[in-house]
Amino acid sequence: MGDSSLSRNGEPVPGKDYEPDADRTPSGPMPTRPVEEARNGSMVQDLDDLKRLGADMERVKTGQELKEEGLVPDPAQDE
């Protein structure tokens, strides 16, 4: 596996830095459901989805971390 931030099963490894290439594939299986059952307007659909989102968010650098690396954080996050 070429991406050091993912485990063998493709799950993010806690504590690893965010890598944009890791976002190109889902962090886990994404079951489908009818539109009528989907919870539109919610960031997650179920507990497994919440766990995946939490793991994904742990890898994302904060605005301060980006500034320390000389990068520009997303200005919309400060509004």
C-alpha positions in Angstrom: 0.0 0.0 0.0 1.4 3.4 -1.0 -0.5 5.5 1.5 1.0 5.5 5.0 -2.1 7.1 6.5 -4.3 4.1 5.8 -4.3 0.7 7.4 -4.3 -2.5 5.4 -8.1 -2.6 5.3 -8.2 1.0 4.0 -9.2 2.6 7.2 -7.5 5.8 8.3 -4.8 5.4 10.9 -5.3 7.7 13.9 -2.6 10.3 14.4 -1.5 10.3 10.8 -1.4 13.5 8.8 -4.1 14.4 6.4 -3.2 13.4 2.8 -5.6 14.7 0.0 -5.0 11.5 -2.0 -6.6 9.5 0.8 -9.9 11.3 0.1 -10.1 9.9 -3.4 -11.5 6.6 -2.1 -14.1 6.2 0.6 -12.8 5.4 4.1 -15.2 2.4 4.2 -18.0 0.6 2.5 -20.8 3.0 1.6 -24.1 1.2 1.6 -26.8 2.5 -0.6 -30.3 3.3 0.5 -33.5 4.6 -1.2 -33.8 8.4 -1.3 -36.9 8.2 0.9 -34.8 6.7 3.7 -31.7 8.9 3.4 -31.3 11.6 6.1 -30.6 14.5 3.8 -29.2 17.6 5.6 -27.3 15.4 8.1 -23.6 14.9 7.9 -23.9 11.2 8.7 -26.5 8.5 8.1 -25.7 6.1 10.9 -23.2 5.2 13.6 -20.7 3.6 11.2 -20.9 6.8 9.1 -20.2 8.9 12.2 -17.2 6.8 13.1 -15.8 7.1 9.5 -16.4 10.9 9.6 -14.6 11.2 13.0 -11.6 9.3 11.7 -11.5 11.4 8.6 -11.7 14.6 10.6 -8.9 13.5 13.0 -6.6 13.5 9.9 -7.5 17.1 8.8 -5.0 19.8 9.9 -6.3 22.8 11.8 -6.0 26.3 10.5 -3.2 27.0 13.0 -1.3 23.9 11.9 -1.6 25.0 8.3 -0.3 28.5 9.2 2.7 27.0 11.0 3.6 25.1 7.8 3.3 28.3 5.8 0.1 27.4 4.1 -3.1 29.5 3.9 -6.1 28.0 5.8 -9.6 28.2 4.3 -10.9 31.8 5.1 -14.5 30.6 5.1 -13.8 28.6 8.3 -13.1 31.8 10.2 -16.4 33.5 9.3 
